[in-house]
Each structure stands twice: as structure tokens, then as C-alpha cells.
């Protein structure tokens, strides 16, 4: 419209005359009914519609529209419609569907033990992790179009760390070992007895096989100063030490190929620079 036409509409209708009016034009390629068809299909699998596939792809959805609604559109139109509907082409992630039937009971035991712990009792939460010479890959800044290459080692050596965090003071106890098994677990438990020669110790850990083995169970019965309580199975998110491991690996191992000696040196340097308060904050327990 020319400027004079706009002025005439404004004189005749006021501000309301300046709004766009319905215009004749090409109808949308995918109408509301077809969009609903796509939404319904995406909530189900292609197999439910007779396709020999487990995930929807753009060509399959395009074929669905053609067969169900006689709508023939290009793949880009289907893709744009999916984006407009809030869908993105991304990888899913694993979900652990196992549950521990005793989860509520175990958590209740831990809470009651913490609440009733006598003065001077050391409350520890413990976990192990593995450091490999094959470095974990983490996001980093790099120039666009130039993906950083991290060399792989000739052999993937590894070392384990046993770590325990005092839930009250933030004091950290650890031991590096070539394996995580019953023998190294017993060694670590003896380390704790030596570190706390008079205190009672409340030890919270997971149900790894080397925590529940016959030898470890017998040892715990013979050393009543340590009371071990188990976290529910399949709940690593409940262990605060997992947060510490995540940060340690980010700082000492991510995106760089190192020897085991270099990894151990960086590991010890990391913890030497941490205060009890900072470890509690890293574990999500500090303010």
C-alpha cells in the first residue's frame, strides 16, 4: 500500500485501520491437523504405524504425512515444522531403571545414625574411582572449524583412588591402589582405624562387591569401632564424593594424555590446594 492509502485508512478507521488484514495466499503445506498427526506419531514408535524402525526420521514422517493425509512435502518442510513444534534432533541419554527395594529402609538407617551419632563420632562418606591414562574428554574452547585432537596412549593403564570425606569437618582421607578389591578395601579400612585411633567411625558407602564381600563383612564384625552403612543400589547421585571425583578428573586428567605418575602427581597437587571448606562445597555440602 502507498503512504496515502495508509493515511486514508487511518482517517476512516483510526488506529484500527493500520493493522494487517487477512490476505489471500497459498495455504500452509502442513495444516493444524497434520501437525497434530506429527505430534501423535512422535509420542509413539514407528513400529506402531507398521514401519520396520524404532525411531522416527524425517523421511519416515514425510511418508506418514503422504500416506495418512495425502500431503506431499519436502524433507526441509517436515524439519521446519518439527522445529516449530519444539522438537530437536538430539541423542538420548541412558536411564537406569533398576531400583533398590530396600532404598527407603537404607536411607532411614543412615539418617537415624547421623542424627543419633554421639559426640566425637567421625561421619565419613566413601567412594572409589578409576583414573586412566586414556583421558576423559570434556568440553573446551577451541577455534571454530578446528576440532582439538587428544592423542590416545599406547596402553590404557589405570589406578584407583579410595576417598572418604568427613561430612562435618571436610577432612579428606584417601589411598591410591592398583586395584579396587577386597584386599585394598581392607587396607583402606585399616588406614581409617589408624587415622582415627580412638573415635567411633560411621562409614557410608555403596554396595560394591568388595564392600559386601565375606572377608570385609567379617573384618567389620571384628572391628566394631567402624559401623558401615550402605547407600541404596543404583544411586550414585546420593554420594557426595561423586561430585569431588567429577571435579578432580576435570582438573587433573581431562583432554590431556599423561602417564600414571603424572596423573598421581596432579592428583596429589589438587588435594594439597583444597581446604576442608572447599571440599565440602565441591561435594555440595557447604554453603
N, C-alpha and C positions, 0 to 999 in steps of 0.2 A: 504494500500500500504506500501511496505517496504521502508526504507530510500533510498535505491539505486534506486528504481523506481522513487521517487520524484526527485532525482538528475538527472536521465536520462531525465525526462520531463523538468526539468529546463534547461539542456544543449540543448535540442532540441527546446524548445519554449520560453525560457526566463521566466520572472516573470509571464506571462500569463498562463504558464503551471501549476502554483501552485493553481489556482482557482479550486473549486469543479466543477465537470462536472455533467450533468444530469444523474441520476441513475434510473434504473428500480426499481419499488417497488409498494406497494399497493396503489391504487388510494385513494384520500381522501373520507371519508364516506359522507361528505356533500360538494358538489361542489359549484361553484360560483352561479349556477342557483338556487340551494336550499337555499343558503344564501340570495339571493335576494327575494326568496319566504318568508323567515322568516322576512326580513326587511319590506316587503309589508304588511304582516299579522299583525305585531306589530304596524303599523300605523292605523289599523282598529280594530274593536272588533270581538271576536269570533262569535258573532251573524251574522255578515256579511258573514260568511262561513257556517252558518247553525248549529253552536254549541249552545246549550242552556246555555250560560255562558256570563258573562260580562267582564271577564279578562282572559288573556292568562296564562296558566300554562305550565310547561314543558311537562306533558303528553298530553295536547291538541296539542301543537306544534309538538310533536313527531307523533301524529296521523295525523296531517296535512301533514307532510312530507311523511308518508306512503301512504296516500290516493292520494295526488297530484303528488308525484314524485316517488312513489314505492321505497322509501328509508326507510329501516328499521334500526334504530339506537337505542342505549340505551339512557336513560334519561341523563346520565352524558355527552354524546357526544353533545346533544342538549344544555345542560347547558354551556359546554365549548365554544361552538360556539357562544352562546349569549354573553358570557363574551368577547370573541374575537371581537365581533361586537360592543362592547361598552355598553352593557346593564347590569343592575344590578337589583336584586330583592329587592325593597325598597318600603316603604309606600309612597303614595302620600300625598299631603297636601291640606287643604281646600283653595279654592279661592273664594273670594267674587265677584260675578258677577254683584251685584247691582251697579248702578251709579246714581249720583245726576244730573238731567238735568240742575240744576242751578249752577253747580260746578264752571264754568268759571266766572260767574257773582259774586259769593260769594268771590272767590279768588281775583278778581279785586277790589271789595269793600274793602277787608282787606288791600290790597297793597296800594290803594289810601289813605285809612285812616291813615296808618302808615307813608306814605310819607308826608302827609299834617298835621300831628299832630303838634299842637302848642307847644311852649316851656313850659315845666313843665307838659305836659300830661303824665300820667303813662300808659304804654302799657303792659297789662298783658295777658298771655295765661293761660287758666284754664282747669282743668280736675279733675275727681274723680276716685278713685279706691277702691277696697274692699280687706281687709286683713282678712283671715280666720284662725281659729285655726287648720284646716286641711292644713298642709304646702304644698306649691308648690314644686314639685320635680324637681331638677336641676341636671345636670351632676356634678360628683365629682370624686376625685381619690379614688379608692378602690382596694383591693387586687384581683388579677385575680382569678376567681372562687368563690369569696365570695361577693355576692351582698349585699350591705347595706340595712337593713330593717328600714324604718321610721315608728314608731308606729302611728296609727290613734287615734285621740281624741274620747272620748265617744260621744261628741256632737260637731257639727261643728258651733261654734259661729263665728260672724264676726263683723267687724267695718269698716266704710267708712272714707276716707280722702278726703277732698276738698283741692286742692292745686292750687296756682296761682304763676306764675313766671314772674318777671319783665324782659321783653325782652332786656332792656338796661342795667340795673344795676345788674341783677341776684338776686335781693331781693326776698325772698320766703315768701308767706303767706299761712297758712293752718288752717284747723279746722277738728277735728275728730268728727264723729257723728255716731249714731247707725243706721241711715237710710240715704239714698240718695233720697230725695223727694222735693216737692215744699217748705215745711216748712224749711228744713235745707238749701236749696238753698237761701231762703230769709234771713236766719240768716247769711249765709256767705257773701251775698251782703252787708248787714248792717255792717259786720265786715270790709269790704273794705272801706266803707264810713268813718268809724271811724279811720281806719289806715291812710287814705289819706283825711284829713278833708277839704282841700282847692283845691286839684288838680282835674283836669278832668281825668277820667279813661276810657281808651279804653280796653274793655274786649273781648277777643277772646275765644270762647268755642264751643263745639259741639252742636248738635241738640237733646240732650237727652230730654225726655218728660218733665222732671222737669225744664228744661231751657226754654222751649217754652210754659209752661202752662199759662193759662189766668191770674192767680194771679201774676206770675213773670213778664209777659208782662206788666200788669197794673202797678206794682211796678216800672219797668224801666221807664215807661212814667212819673211817678210821681217824679223820681229822675234823671233828665237829666244830672247830672254830670257823670253818668256811661253810656257809649254807648256800647251796646253789639253787636258783630258781630259774625255770625255763620260760622263755617267751613263747607265745603261740607259734605254731608252724606257719610258714609262708608269710611272715610279717616282718620283712627286713626294715620296713619303714618305722617300726616301733623301736628300733635300736639306734640310739643317738650316735653311736660310734660310726655307723654307716656314713653319716654326714662328714665326719672327720676324714674317713678314708677317701671320700669323694674329693675333698679339697686337697689332701696330700697328693693324690695321683695327678690332679690338675697342676700342682706346683712342681713336683719333682720328676714326673715321668711323661707328661703329655707331649706328643708331637716331636719327641727327640729320642734318638736311639742311643742308649747308654749301656755300659757294662753293668753287671751286678754290683761291682764295687762302687761304681759311680752312683748308682741308684741308692745304695746304702748310705753313702756319704751325704747325698742330697736329703735323704730321709732324716738322718740324724740332725742335719743342719736346720731342717724345717722345725723339728720339735724343740731344738735348742732356742729358737727365736720365739716360741709361743709361751705365753703366760697362762696360768690356770684359768684366768678370767677369759682370755681369748679362746681357749679350747672349749669352755662351756658355751660361749657364744656361737662358735662354729658348730657345736653339737645341737644347737637350738635350745639350750637350757639357760642361757644367760639373758639379761636384759640389754 
